[in-house]
Amino acid sequence: MTIDRCHQVLTAIDKINQQDPNKININGEMIAKELIYGHQMTACLNKYWPTANEYLQIAVRAQHVKRWHIARSTYPEGKQGYLTWRKDLGKMHAELAKDVMLDCQYNNEEAEKTASIIRKEKLKRNQDSQILEDVACLVFLQHYFEPFAVKHNDEKVISILQKTWKKMSAQGHEIALSLQLPEHLAALVSKALS
């Protein structure tokens, strides 16, 4: 029963993310960006935290659910605008995941537990919130670091890496250091950590 509910929620999140107008070319097929991201998040969780509970599994998949709905361009430029946008996105992702869970026979307490993970409440003290953060950082390093680094100078990239590193747990650090990154990216990681 529980596995069925969880599967229903993950399928519903995927259906929402299939509507993303932003597409990525995967082997000649244009696929919704947030659908790909959700599956990358799940793959990372399954690889490094294979015994994760269902609330964390849902939170990981819903990390960017319907992200395109709130455009960055609708917020002021600069750090404060960016942080407000990110916070508002987190609230939206959490509420949407909660609604989907309630539709799939989870109770309010279970749905709120997942929403709290997505909002990353009690980061560093709540293991599930911390794992979600670690997964997001690892997915960035594995899939989005290289295109990000191409667009920015080394100073900015190193700064982002240092901020990312501070958010991660010791286990997240260990996993990150084991990743096989291209040589120029590995060099930037070394500079960021020195």
C-alpha atoms as one frame of an Amber mdcrd trajectory, in Angstrom:
protein
   0.000   0.000   0.000   2.706   2.480   1.022   4.841   1.690  -2.039   1.783
   2.137  -4.259   1.028   5.558  -2.742   4.641   6.639  -3.109   4.718   5.448
  -6.737   1.476   7.347  -7.426   2.981  10.553  -6.028   6.214  10.193  -8.012
   4.196   9.550 -11.186   2.026  12.613 -10.502   5.116  14.783  -9.944   6.561
  13.496 -13.227   3.312  14.375 -15.033   3.541  17.929 -13.717   7.204  18.217
 -14.684   6.508  16.896 -18.204   4.713  20.216 -18.777   7.968  22.184 -18.396
   8.307  24.320 -21.552  12.120  24.249 -21.127  13.551  21.233 -22.942  16.877
  19.402 -22.940  18.164  17.355 -25.867  18.793  13.795 -24.675  19.993  11.519
 -27.485  18.093  13.549 -30.084  14.865  13.676 -28.059  13.675  16.922 -26.483
  12.658  16.181 -22.872  11.265  18.522 -20.204  14.127  19.955 -18.156  12.538
  19.494 -14.709  11.480  15.939 -15.540  15.141  15.121 -16.220  16.214  16.932
 -13.042  13.721  15.005 -10.894  15.024  11.705 -12.233  18.650  12.781 -11.732
  17.798  13.610  -8.112  16.128  10.229  -7.581  19.041   8.361  -9.208  21.511
  10.122  -6.896  19.404   9.372  -3.808  19.040   5.715  -4.792  22.776   5.352
  -5.401  24.045   6.907  -2.168  21.060   6.587   0.217  19.282   3.430  -1.031
  17.274   2.976   2.185  15.763   6.491   2.137  12.225   6.699   3.522   9.322
   7.482   1.209   8.957  11.102   2.442  12.541  11.820   1.436  12.063   9.978
  -1.877   9.108  12.237  -2.658  10.905  15.380  -1.480  13.888  14.614  -3.706
  11.688  14.118  -6.771   9.651  17.271  -5.971  12.686  19.485  -5.285  12.012
  21.484  -8.490   8.420  20.493  -9.245   6.881  23.091 -11.612   9.946  25.328
 -11.144   9.292  27.209 -14.394   6.042  28.571 -12.922   7.862  31.312 -10.976
  10.365  33.013 -13.282  13.552  34.519 -11.863  12.938  37.548 -14.090   9.857
  38.470 -12.011  12.127  39.309  -9.031  14.620  42.154  -8.618  18.205  41.689
  -9.778  20.873  40.978  -7.174  21.379  38.683  -4.229  18.282  39.675  -2.251
  16.000  39.193  -5.260  17.607  35.825  -5.941  17.207  34.651  -2.334  13.557
  35.765  -2.218  12.890  33.924  -5.494  14.518  30.738  -4.139  12.522  30.929
  -0.912   9.246  31.435  -2.776  10.089  28.514  -5.081  10.762  26.279  -2.064
   7.374  27.149  -0.590   5.636  26.459  -3.913   7.432  23.112  -4.406   6.524
  22.092  -0.843   2.843  23.043  -1.177   2.502  21.339  -4.541   4.096  18.125
  -3.236   1.847  18.265  -0.194  -1.271  18.621  -2.380  -0.204  15.677  -4.562
   0.408  13.517  -1.488  -3.004  14.380  -0.033  -4.580  13.425  -3.377  -2.773
  10.058  -3.148  -4.132   9.109   0.289  -1.332  10.423   2.513  -2.548  12.201
   5.634  -1.777  15.828   6.443   1.008  14.958   8.909   2.806  12.811   6.327
   2.390  15.440   3.612   3.637  18.198   5.938   6.661  16.092   6.896   7.633
  15.951   3.219   6.891  19.658   2.709   9.194  20.465   5.631  12.007  18.477
   3.987  11.490  20.350   0.695  11.603  23.696   2.534  14.897  22.395   4.019
  13.798  23.209   7.535  16.318  22.528  10.306  19.103  21.964   7.777  22.111
  20.313   9.453  19.816  19.055  12.284  17.160  17.231  10.248  18.809  14.285
   8.495  16.248  14.149   5.679  16.546  17.883   4.921  20.338  17.527   4.932
  20.254  14.545   2.581  18.016  16.498   0.193  20.567  19.333   0.243  23.433
  16.881  -0.318  21.605  15.266  -3.243  20.917  18.675  -4.831  24.591  19.660
  -4.477  25.802  16.333  -5.891  23.416  16.550  -8.856  24.709  20.070  -9.521
  28.316  18.818  -9.491  27.540  15.822 -11.707  25.222  17.396 -14.261  25.209
  21.213 -14.097  28.652  22.264 -12.875  30.329  22.141 -16.292  27.748  24.270
 -18.162  27.724  26.680 -15.198  31.527  26.951 -15.183  31.591  27.725 -18.932
  29.364  30.789 -18.381  31.279  32.290 -15.449  34.811  33.283 -14.530  36.886
  31.112 -12.188  36.435  33.504  -9.253  32.628  33.219  -9.404  32.778  29.432
  -9.886  35.090  29.024  -6.875  32.785  31.204  -4.774  29.747  29.072  -5.732
  31.666  25.872  -4.981  32.618  27.188  -1.530  28.995  28.117  -0.771  27.832
  24.715  -2.021  30.431  22.943   0.126  29.244  24.726   3.288  25.706  23.397
   2.765  26.823  19.760   2.559  27.317  17.152   5.261  30.535  15.217   5.872
  29.026  12.288   3.948  28.111  14.640   1.091  31.703  15.922   1.036  33.046
  12.381   0.885  30.769  11.491  -2.028  31.573  14.749  -3.851  35.310  14.099
  -3.584  34.798  10.630  -5.088  33.091  11.997  -8.236  34.993  11.676 -11.492
  35.009  15.271 -12.751  36.795  16.533 -15.869  40.311  17.721 -15.020  39.610
  21.472 -15.305  36.551  21.166 -13.022  38.436  19.028 -10.493  41.116  21.751
 -10.433  38.472  24.378  -9.605  37.161  22.174  -6.776  40.705  21.863  -5.407
  41.151  25.644  -5.495  37.783  26.173  -3.798  38.668  23.799  -0.965  42.227
  25.025  -0.403
